[in-house]
Amino acid sequence: MDVANFEQFLHERIKVGGKTNNFGSDVSIDRQKNKITVVSEIPFSKRYLKYLTKKYLKKNNLRDWLRVVSSAQTTYELRYFQINNEDEDEEGEDES
């Protein structure tokens, strides 16, 4: 996943006051290596950020591999889905 591309996506899509590209000094987006920080001086919904992240993953066909998880009260992180091979083996035996 390209972090710079995701940062650009957020710049284009985040709405402030019902309009995109209307950040002013209210919202700032910073990137450090593999971490993006969104700082807001106005009320900003964490759920809205999750919605935009899921939209980005869907657009780039990553939604099947990554999920958005809340790791703290003010933090989201992307994690890979855990695939258990044991469950698949059991399903294969039941079908026979």
C-alpha positions as a LaTeX table, in Angstrom:
\begin{tabular}{lrrr}
\hline
Residue & $x$ (\AA) & $y$ (\AA) & $z$ (\AA) \\
\hline
Met1 & 0.00 & 0.00 & 0.00 \\
Asp2 & 1.34 & 3.42 & $-0.97$ \\
Val3 & 1.10 & 5.74 & 2.05 \\
Ala4 & 1.67 & 8.88 & $-0.03$ \\
Asn5 & $-1.23$ & 7.88 & $-2.28$ \\
Phe6 & $-3.46$ & 7.34 & 0.77 \\
Glu7 & $-2.47$ & 10.76 & 2.15 \\
Gln8 & $-3.40$ & 12.36 & $-1.18$ \\
Phe9 & $-6.73$ & 10.49 & $-1.13$ \\
Leu10 & $-7.50$ & 11.91 & 2.33 \\
His11 & $-6.58$ & 15.44 & 1.19 \\
Glu12 & $-9.00$ & 15.12 & $-1.71$ \\
Arg13 & $-11.88$ & 13.50 & 0.18 \\
Ile14 & $-12.05$ & 14.93 & 3.72 \\
Lys15 & $-14.90$ & 17.42 & 3.97 \\
Val16 & $-14.80$ & 20.38 & 6.35 \\
Gly17 & $-18.00$ & 22.40 & 6.51 \\
Gly18 & $-19.55$ & 20.24 & 3.78 \\
Lys19 & $-16.82$ & 21.04 & 1.23 \\
Thr20 & $-13.71$ & 19.15 & 0.14 \\
Asn21 & $-10.28$ & 20.87 & 0.20 \\
Asn22 & $-11.58$ & 23.28 & 2.85 \\
Phe23 & $-8.98$ & 22.54 & 5.55 \\
Gly24 & $-7.73$ & 26.00 & 6.41 \\
Ser25 & $-6.05$ & 25.77 & 9.80 \\
Asp26 & $-8.76$ & 23.49 & 11.20 \\
Val27 & $-7.49$ & 20.13 & 9.89 \\
Ser28 & $-3.95$ & 19.01 & 9.11 \\
Ile29 & $-2.67$ & 15.72 & 7.69 \\
Asp30 & 0.93 & 14.67 & 8.33 \\
Arg31 & 2.81 & 11.60 & 7.10 \\
Gln32 & 5.83 & 9.95 & 8.72 \\
Lys33 & 7.01 & 6.80 & 6.93 \\
Asn34 & 4.09 & 4.36 & 7.38 \\
Lys35 & 1.98 & 6.52 & 9.69 \\
Ile36 & $-0.55$ & 9.21 & 8.82 \\
Thr37 & $-1.73$ & 11.63 & 11.49 \\
Val38 & $-4.92$ & 13.68 & 11.14 \\
Val39 & $-5.13$ & 16.57 & 13.62 \\
Ser40 & $-8.35$ & 18.55 & 13.87 \\
Glu41 & $-9.17$ & 21.73 & 15.79 \\
Ile42 & $-12.89$ & 21.24 & 15.08 \\
Pro43 & $-15.07$ & 18.23 & 15.95 \\
Phe44 & $-13.99$ & 15.41 & 13.63 \\
Ser45 & $-15.59$ & 11.97 & 13.63 \\
Lys46 & $-13.25$ & 9.02 & 13.99 \\
Arg47 & $-15.93$ & 6.97 & 12.24 \\
Tyr48 & $-15.70$ & 9.28 & 9.19 \\
Leu49 & $-11.98$ & 8.57 & 8.95 \\
Lys50 & $-12.71$ & 4.83 & 9.09 \\
Tyr51 & $-15.30$ & 5.26 & 6.33 \\
Leu52 & $-12.78$ & 7.05 & 4.08 \\
Thr53 & $-10.11$ & 4.43 & 4.80 \\
Lys54 & $-12.46$ & 1.59 & 3.84 \\
Lys55 & $-13.42$ & 3.50 & 0.69 \\
Tyr56 & $-9.73$ & 3.82 & $-0.23$ \\
Leu57 & $-9.12$ & 0.10 & 0.37 \\
Lys58 & $-12.11$ & $-0.82$ & $-1.81$ \\
Lys59 & $-10.96$ & 1.53 & $-4.60$ \\
Asn60 & $-7.50$ & $-0.09$ & $-4.65$ \\
Asn61 & $-8.77$ & $-3.69$ & $-4.33$ \\
Leu62 & $-7.18$ & $-4.09$ & $-0.89$ \\
Arg63 & $-10.45$ & $-4.52$ & 1.03 \\
Asp64 & $-10.21$ & $-8.33$ & 0.84 \\
Trp65 & $-6.76$ & $-8.34$ & 2.48 \\
Leu66 & $-6.72$ & $-5.48$ & 5.00 \\
Arg67 & $-9.12$ & $-4.34$ & 7.69 \\
Val68 & $-9.39$ & $-1.18$ & 9.75 \\
Val69 & $-9.02$ & $-1.82$ & 13.49 \\
Ser70 & $-9.26$ & 0.62 & 16.39 \\
Ser71 & $-6.13$ & 0.10 & 18.48 \\
Ala72 & $-6.80$ & 2.98 & 20.89 \\
Gln73 & $-9.46$ & 5.60 & 21.52 \\
Thr74 & $-7.97$ & 7.99 & 18.97 \\
Thr75 & $-6.11$ & 5.54 & 16.72 \\
Tyr76 & $-6.87$ & 3.27 & 13.78 \\
Glu77 & $-4.47$ & 0.81 & 12.20 \\
Leu78 & $-4.63$ & $-1.49$ & 9.21 \\
Arg79 & $-4.19$ & $-5.19$ & 9.81 \\
Tyr80 & $-4.23$ & $-8.24$ & 7.59 \\
Phe81 & $-7.16$ & $-10.63$ & 7.94 \\
Gln82 & $-6.19$ & $-13.77$ & 9.84 \\
Ile83 & $-6.86$ & $-16.85$ & 7.74 \\
Asn84 & $-7.00$ & $-20.14$ & 9.59 \\
Asn85 & $-6.08$ & $-23.17$ & 7.48 \\
Glu86 & $-7.52$ & $-25.52$ & 10.10 \\
Asp87 & $-11.05$ & $-24.25$ & 9.46 \\
Glu88 & $-10.71$ & $-24.83$ & 5.71 \\
Asp89 & $-9.48$ & $-28.40$ & 6.27 \\
Glu90 & $-12.45$ & $-29.19$ & 8.53 \\
Glu91 & $-14.91$ & $-27.80$ & 5.99 \\
Gly92 & $-13.38$ & $-29.95$ & 3.25 \\
Glu93 & $-13.81$ & $-33.12$ & 5.33 \\
Asp94 & $-17.47$ & $-32.36$ & 6.13 \\
Glu95 & $-18.40$ & $-31.96$ & 2.47 \\
Ser96 & $-17.14$ & $-35.45$ & 1.53 \\
\hline
\end{tabular}
